[in-house]
Structure formats: C-alpha cells, structure tokens
C-alpha cells in the first residue's frame, strides 16, 4: 500500500535525525495530553466501594511506562488532530491494559507487578478479577463518550482478541514444541493488538485518512510484537529489580516464549532437561541458570533479539508516509527503544 504523504502533520520543528532510543522525547511531547489523561484515569477509577479505588490505585500508581496511552496520543498528534477526543480514548486504553494485568496476575499466580506485590496477594483473586471488570466497564464508558463508533469497534474488538490470546497461551502452556508461528499468534493477540488498537484509535480520533489509520495500526502492531519479544528475552536476561517482576517467571510458569522455543530446537541433546523443567515443571535450584546458559550458548538469545529488531524496523517503516516532524521522530525512537531497553 502506498502511504506516501499520508497526512500533513503539525509544523512542530522538523526533526533532523533519529531520536535517542528512549521514550523521553515522546513523554515531553505528550506531557500536556498525558496530564489530562492521568486526571481522567484518577477520576474514573473512583467508586463508593472502597476496595475498587484502593486496588486500582495500587496498580495504577505503580507507574509503568504508560506506552499504550502515549501511543494513542502520539498517533493522534502525528496525524494532525484538531480535537482532544484522543485523551478519553487514551485513558480507556490504559484501563483496558490495567484490567488485563489484574486478570493475568490471577491466572499466572504472579507475585510481583511493576515492582509491587501483585494485587491479588493483598485483596484476593476475586476482588482483583472484579476490579479488572470494573475498569473494563469504565473503559467502555469513555469510548462511548467520544461519539466514535469506529473507535469503539476497534478497542472492543481488541479486548476480545486479548482474551482469546490469553486462552490460547493457557492451552499451549508447557508445550516445548510450540512453533514460532503459534508464539507470534499468541503475542500478537495478548500484547500487540492493544498497541495496534491504541495507535489506530488515535488516528481515528484525529480524523486521519484510511491509509493513515492503517499505517498507524501497522506501526502499533509491529511495535507491540517487538516490545513483547524483548520482554520475553529480558525474562531470561534481566533482574527482578530492573524488570519490576520476578526474573525467570516465564520459565517457572512453563511458558514457551521465543528464547525457549529457539533453544529447544537448537539443543536436541538437552531434550530431557527441557521436558522435565518445562513440560513437567519439575524444577530445582540451578535449572533457571542452566536454561539461561543454553539459550545464550545456542544462539537463541541472539536470534530472539534479531527477530525483535525486525519488527521494530517494520514499525518504523510504517511511518514513512508521514511528513518529518518531532512526533514522527519520537515514534521512530520509541521503536528503537522497544528493543534496546533493559527493563
């Protein structure tokens, strides 16, 4: 699809070179919008049922990167928006994301989230699930308030796909023979679809052309794939302190992510080890270290990173039809950051 000169963007001083591979430029550009988005989040998570705002605040206040609402804001801005509808959609995106985290942590029996004790360990699994449902409801209220049936359709469909991805991952747990194609299907549904929906809904809010909407959806989808693949790599190479969750959780939970899938294929001599530790989840002290060593020595980690960079480049390529601007440069830098970050 030819997306040359998709949209005329705001004349913020055109960026001359690609930005540093971090999110700081994007955060600065989105500062006013995000202040408004955060105010909406704070207002809409309130309830007369005291446990709801307390539990939601526990997770929301822990911070996180807020990449999904940032992406919705930036997509609207790079598409030249003249309204503020993207702010409510950005808050809706963050509520959807937070709800899925609450549900995920219950399903996975996670101990940490964003460096804090997982909510279900404090308030219990039933409360965590129900507060997640409450946040989903708030998200849909916000979508309706924008009067955009198209944005509502995009984000509601994404919510369904995320649930499908979670179920698919559950069905494929402990499968050391999981294919790379199925893995991509899982992370596309679990993670990348919300990145794609955030970017596309921002474009819709801005009144972007069909080509512009598709280009930003493509950007978000490939960014999400790169981001999740890097996350899965970090689970084998990061630390609990840097990750904000327990390093090695994927291995402990028997999740077949790309580093493990590639290592299993590359180390047939270690088949018994992979079967015991992943398929049977019979793990002892030292098994994580051995898995990490096999992943690195087999070249699986290097290939995982190469795959992440491939999707990051596809994300950057999707922006080529937009005129050079600070917004476009910041989005390109975000794609680089997605694969160069260490947490």
N, C-alpha and C positions, 0 to 999 in steps of 0.2 A: 504494500500500500504506500502510495506516495503521500507523505505528510509534509512536504516542503512548505515552509511558511504557513504552518497550521494556524497560528494565532499571532496577532500583534500584541506584544506584551507591554507592560508599563515601562516607561522610559527611566527606570532606575539605572544609574550609571552602568553601562555595559561592562561585564567582567572581561578582563583581557586574557586571563589564564585560568586554568582549572584551579579550584579552591583546594585548600588543605583538606586531607581526608579525615574530616571530623564533622560534627554537626553544629559547631559554634556559629558559623555564618548563617545557617538556616535558623538557628534559635534566635539570633539577633534580628533577622528579617521578620520573623514571626512573632516578635515579642508582644506587640500590641494585640494582635489577634489572640495569642495564647493566654494573655492576661484575661481577656474576655471569656475565652473557652474555659479556663480554670474557674472563673467566677460562676459560670453556668454549671460546671460539674459540682462545685460546692453546694450551690443552691438546690440542684435537682437530686442530690443523694440524701437530702433531709427527709425525715419521717417522724411521726409521733411515736412510732415503735422504736424505742431507744437503741435496740441492738442493731438496727439496719444502718443508721449513720455511723455508729461506732465501728462496726465491722467493715463497712465500705471505706471509712476514713483510714482504717488500719492499712489497707492495701493501697489506696489512692495516695495517701500522704507519704508512702514509702518511696514515691517518686517514680523511678523507671525513666525510660528515655522519652516517653510520650511521642514516639515516632509516628504512630498512626494518625493522631490528630494533627501533628506537624505536617504530615504528608498531605492531608486533606486541605489544610490552609495553603500550603505551597502550591498545590495543584491549581487551586482557585486563582491564586495570585499570578502564577506563570501564564495562566490562560486569560489574564487581563480582567478579572472580575470588577464589577462596578457596584456590587452589593455585599452584604455581610451574612448571607444565608449559610456560608461555609462554616461559620462559627458554631451554630447549633449542630450541624452535621458532624463537625469535628468532635464535639462533646459526645454525640451519640456513638461515634466510632470508639472513643475511649471507654464508654460504658459497656459496649459490646465486648471489647477486649478484656476489660476487668472482669466481666461476668464469666468469660471463658476461662480466665485464670483461676477464679474461685472454683469452678466446676472441675477443671483439670487437676487441681491440687487434691481434691477429694478423691477423684478417680485414681490418681497416681500415688496417693498417700504421701505427698511431698512434705518435707519437714521445713523447708525454707522457701520464701518468695521475696524477691527484691531485698535480700539480706535480713528479713524479719521472719519470726516464727509464722508459719502458714496459719491462715485464719481458722481453718477447721480444727487445729490443735488447741485453739483458745475458746472458740464459741461452739465447736462441734460441727460435724459434717452436715446435719440437716439445716442448721442456720446458714452455713456457707452456701449451700445449694440454693436455698430460698432467697438469700440476699442477691445471689447471682441472677435469679429470675426477676427480682425487683429491678435490678439495673438494666436488664433486657427491656423491661416494660418502660422504664424511663427513656431508654434509647429510642424506642418506637414513638413515644410521645414527642420527642424532639424532632424526629424525622417528619412527622405529620405537620408540625408547626411551620415547617419551611414551605409547605404547599407544593412540594415537588414529588409527584407520583413516581417519576423516574428514579430519583434518589432513594425514595422509599423502597422501590423494587430492587435496586442494586444492593442496598445494605441488608434488606430482609432475606434476599437470596443468598447473600454471603453468610448470614447467620446459619442458614440451613446447611450450607456446604461445610461450614466449620464443624457442625455436629456430625455430619457424615464422615469427615476426616478423622474425628476422634474415635468413632466407632470402628472405622477401618483399621486405625492403628491398634485398637484394642484386639481386633480379630487377628492381626498379624504379629501380636506380641510373641516373643520367644522364638521367632522364626529366623534361624541363622541363614536360611536360603532365600530370604526376601530379595527380590530383584531390585535393581536400581530404578527401573521404571515405576514399580509399585511404591517405592520410597518417595520418588518425586511426586506421585499422585497424592500420597499422604501429606507431605509438607505443603504442597500447593493448596490442598483443602484446609489443612489446620492453620496455616500461617499466611501463605502468600495471597490467598483470596481476600483477606481483610485489608492487606496493603493495597491490592488492586482496587477494591471497592472504595477505600478511603480516597485514593487518587481520582478515581472516576467520578465519585460523587462530588468531589471538589470542583472538577471540571464542569459537571452538570450544573452545579450551583452558580458557576461563573457564566453560564450560557455559552460554553465552548461549542465549536462545531462537532459533528460526529467523528471526524478524523482526529480532532484534538482530544475528545473523550477517549477514543480508542488508544491513542498514543500514550496518554497518561495512565490508562488502565494497564497497558503493556509495561510501562515503566514500573508501576507499583507491583505487578505480578512478579517480574524478574528481580526487583529489589527484595521482595519477600522471600523468594527462593534463595537468593544469595545470603540474605540475613540468617535464615534458618539453617542453611548448610554450615555457615560459620559458627552458629550457636552449637551445632552438633559436634563440630570439630573442637570447639572450646571445652566441651564437656569432658573430653579426653586429655586436653592440654592446659586447661585453666586451673584456677584455685577457687576454693569456696569463697574466700574473701573477695576476689575480683568478680566472680560470677554472680554473687548475691543468692546463690543456691548451692546445694552440695555438689561439688565436682564428682563426676562418676555416677550421677543419678541414672543416666540412660543405661549404663552397663548394669547397675544394680537392679533396675526395673526390667531388664531383658528387652529393651528397645533396640531394634535393628536399624541404626542410623547409618548414614553413608560411610563414615570411617570404619565401622564394624563390618558392613556388607563387603566393602572392598578388601578388608584384611582377611575375612573368612575365605574369599575367593583366591587371595594371593598366598594363603598359608594352609594348603591342604594337610600338611604334616601336623598342624595343630587342631585338626578337626575334633578330636576328643575333648580338647580344652574348651573349644567354643560350644560344643554340645553340652558339656557339664555346666559351664558358667552362664550361658545364655538360655539354651533350650530348657535345661533343668533348673536353672537359677540356684545351683549348688555352688556357692561362692565362699571362699575362705580368704584370710588375710594374704595379701600379696597377689591375688588374682587381678585386681584392677591394674596394678603396676605391670603385670605380665601382658595384659591386654593392651595397655598403652605402648609397651615396647614393641609388640607385634604390629600394631597399627603404624608406628613410625618406621620400623625397620623394613616392613613390607612395601613401603611407598604409598600405603593407603592414605596417610595424612596429607602427603604432597598432592595426591590426585584429588582428594576432597577439596583442598584449597584451590586447585586449578579449576574444578567444577564451579566453586563459588565465584571465582573471578570471571568465569564465562558468563554467568547470569548477571553479574554486576555490569559487565560491558554491554550486554543486551539491554539492560535498563538505561544506560547512558545513551545507547544508540536510539532508543525510542524518543529521546528529547531533541533529536537533530532537526525536526521540523519547526521548532520554536526559535524565535529570534534570540540572539545572545542577550543575556541580562543577568543581573545578580541572582535572580530567582533560579534561572536555569543552571548557573554555575553552582549554586548551593545544592541543587538536586543532584548534579553530577558528583559533587564532593560527597554527598550522602551515600551514593552508590559505592564509591571507593571506601568510605568509612565502614560500610557494611561488611567488608571482607578484610579490613585491616585492623579492626578493633580487637581489643584483648579482653573485653568483658561485655 
